[in-house]
Amino acid sequence: MRVLTVNPGSSSLKLSVLEPGDAVAARAEVATGMGEREAEQVAAAVHRMPRPDAVGLRFVHGGPGFTAPTLVDDGVTARLHGLIGLAPLHQPLSLYALGEIRRALPGVPVVACFDTAFHATLPDAAATYAVPAEWRERFALRRYGFHGLSYAHAVGRAGELLGRDPAELRMVICHLGAGASLAAVEGGRSVDTTMGFTPLEGLVMATRAGSIDPGVPLWLLRHGVPADEINDALEHRSGLLALAGTADMREVRARAGRGDAVAAAALDVYHHRLRACAAAMIAALGGLDALVFTGGVGEHDAEVRRRAAADLAFLGPAVDPDANGAARGDTDVSAPGARVRTLVVEAREDLQIAAGVREALHAG
């Protein structure tokens, strides 16, 4: 089965055609948007590619109802529209892409693949917020977790790199990019994660604040700051951008290396939160066999990996400086004799989406 994978992001829409053996037959990337120009770009990109037998489309949020790849029909589409309130920035982009792909490829089945689905295994103790039961039931308030397609792929690749069944392993996977989160994975299943009801919770990110005292936005509301402004600031004007004046980790690191005290302080805040959250994930597992880095920063920033491993050294990770500095693709960067292995895995949501498509259509 030849599968077209569609991955809408905040800045671009990534398209890949995977052959039955998962070889990449074609790739394209168009600017994110929901206008006529973007629609024309999507259609042109699709028509330049080999015609697929099926399409897999990434949705950030599946809510409480979608916990596995799902063949899209009109009923499913209506339910996905009903989840816009849970992911107002991401869900509309995926729904827009769905409409454009259907127009470009009439009659080709489309399967929705959900980032939240990987975390459907979270135990109640990890998923439940200590807020009134009426709110939890009425608004489906719970920890959903995100980056699940990336995590699912990383679990399998980590097992292959270590030559072990993932079911035997306790892993903390660090998906570090513009958006960033951690997952505690035991026996191949998510048992805790840092993002929650929305992708705002947890680590310091490029433009998102991560976890803050919930009293802060309430205080701002009471002092006349509009809710939309607070939301925009927490999503788009916080994180590294607020701390260092740039959302680009490469620029922050370069400036810190030149002695910029503001950039150095931003890195200290970033790593303080990363260390604390990673230690919490390890505690949820009761120990650690592998620390896995993926995502744009996790894959390409050797210093982030070095410092994170050093901060957690008392729990077992240690990296080899040469292997870590030279890391390319999927590789083991552990120091010789390290009690916990440290791995780098390329983020390949496209492979996970294609696997989900084949699962859903064969199951059907």
Secondary structure, 3 states (H helix, E strand, C coil): CCEEEEEECCCEEEEEEECCCCCEEEEEEEECCCCHHHHHHHHHHHHHCCCCCEEEEEECCCCCCCCCCEECCHHHHHHHHCCHHHCCCCHHHHHHHHHHHHHHCCCCCEEEEECCHHHHHCCHHHHCCCCCHHHHHHHCCCCCCCCHHHHHHHHHHHHHHHCCCHHHCEEEEEEECCCEEEEEEECCEEEEECCCCCCCCCCCCCCCCCCCCCHHHHHHHHCCCCHHHHHHHHHHCCHHHHHHCCCCHHHHHHHHHCCCHHHHHHHHHHHHHHHHHHHHHHHHHCCCCEEEEEHHHHHHCHHHHHHHHHHCHHHCECECHHHHHCCCCCEECECCCCCEEEEECCCCHHHHHHHHHHHHHHHC
